[in-house]
Amino acid sequence: MKTGVNKLKLPKIEDDRGNLTFLQENTHIPFKVERVFWTYDVPGGQQRGGHAYHQQEEIIIALSGSFDVVITSKSGEKETIQLNRSYNAIYIPPKTWRHIENHSTNAVTLHLSSHKFDAKDYIRNINDL
């Protein structure tokens, strides 16, 4: 399935005192960050997302724990990407249907977005892609 979703490997600086990972606009992020949000305390069996955006681009990172990002094409074809390390991320372009499932206990999902929140940018029906 060709979606434009890219897996990103972020820098990992290892140290006996603990590791450090960072990201920078124009180096690791292909857009200006306009909004940052995160989800946490997701009850077992629940999904987050279940939509696409007309214009918004997004980077998703597992800050803690693990979860699956499921990309679904308009024809119903699915690709599942597990995020379980804080130095791995995925880039999701506009018009990409996705949801997040299988959250581990204490999973924290970080989202970096190219646009401020705008309800009109959401695509809530996969047939509208």
N, C-alpha and C positions, 0 to 999 in steps of 0.2 A: 504494500500500500504506500503510495507516494503522497505524503501529507505536508512536508516542509518542517515537521517536527525534528529538532536536532538535539541529540544528547550532548551535553557539555561537561567537560572535566575541568573543574576549577583548580587553581593552584592549591597545593597542600604543603605547608611548611611544617615538617616534623620536628619535634623538640621533646626532650625528656620531661619537660614541665607540662606538656600538652600540645596538641597540634593547632594550627591556625590556617584558616582558609579565608580568602578574600575575593571580591569581585569589583570591577571598575567599569564605569560607562566607557564606551568606545574601545574597550579591550575585550571584556567578557560579555558585555550586554550590548546588543545591536540597536538600542534605542535609549532615549532619555527617559529615566524613571520618573513617572508622575505620581505613582501611588504604590504603597507597600502595605500588604496585609498578610495575616497569617491565620490559620485555623488550628484548633487544638481541642482536646477533650471531646473528640468525635466518638459517640457511643458505638460499640461493636455492631457491625452489620450495616451501619449507615454510610451513605454516599454523600460526597460534596460535589458541587459543579453540576454537570448535566446541562451544559449550554455551550455556546460559542460566542464570539464577538465579531461584529462587523469590521472594526478597525483596530481594536486593542491587541497588542502583542504582549506576551507574558513569559517570564522565567519562573519555574517552580523548583524549589529546593526542599529536601527533607532536612530540617534543622535537627530533628530528633526522631528516633524510631524509623518506621518504614510505612510505605503505602504504595498502591499501584495507581498509575495514571493510565486510564483507558481512553484511547483515541478511536473514534468511530467515524467511518466514512458515511456519506449519504446513502450508499448502497448497503450499509450494515456491516461492512468488513471492519474488524477490530484489531488493534495493536495494543498490547499491554506493556508498559514500561514501569519496572519497579524502581523506586528511589529509596535507598536505605543507607546512604553515606552522605554526609554534609558537604563533601567536595564534588558531588555529582549533581547535575541539574538538567532540566530540559527547557528548550525554547519552544514555545507554541505560537505559531503565526495566526493572524486573523482568519476567521472562517474555518476554524478547526474545532470540531465537536469533541468535548472531553468531559470525563467525570473522574473522581478520585474515590477509590474504595480500598478495602482491606487495611484500614489504619491499625497499626500496632498500638499497644498501650503506650501512652505518653507521646504519640506522634505529633510533631509540629510541622505544618506545611507552610513554607514561606513563599509568597507570590510577589514578584516585582512586575509592575504593569506600566505600559507606555502611555496610558491615559488615566485621567481622574475618573471616578465613578460616574457613569452616565447610563441610566436604565435603558435608554433608547439604543445603546450600542449592543445590548444583549440579543442573541438569537436563541430563543427558547424552544423552537421546534426544528428538529434536525432536517425536516423537509424544506426549510427556508434557506438552507445553505446555498 
